Amino acid sequence: MIQGIGTDICDVRRIRASFERHGERFARKVLSDGELAVWKSRSARWPERGLRYLATRFSAKEAFSKAIGLGMRMPMTWRLCEIANLPSGKPFIVLHGGLKDWFEAQGLVAHVTVTDESDYAASFVVVEKKENE
């Protein structure tokens, strides 16, 4: 059963402006350790690709926070929600710490998709209640 749906569109230019003002500190606030490593790798090869990666992660976490109905308040934090990718490229959500504990206690499962174009990144998240086993 669907528990919640969240969507977000993010202006990459806004992310660029935040990054220009705050530098890597901004990326460290939004990204988990695993995401930070990917961001650094992508940014080193092509800085614009790194910015779009940061924007998709920002957007996906906003969409997830809406889908679970908490917004950006505890136990939801930027760094406890990670958007990873399978080898096929399919994104999936990895939760950590108190957010993981809370989410699992609710019996929830999440599905995420992300996309980006030159100026925008968008994400869509569906959260389902697991069926009783």
Secondary structure, DSSP 8 states (H G I E B T S, - for coil): -EEEEEEEEEEHHHHHHHHHHHTHHHHHHHS-HHHHHHHHHHHHH-HHHHHHHHHHHHHHHHHHHHHTT--S-TT--TTTEEEEE-TTS-EEEEE-HHHHHHHHHTTEEEEEEEEE-SSEEEEEEEEEE----
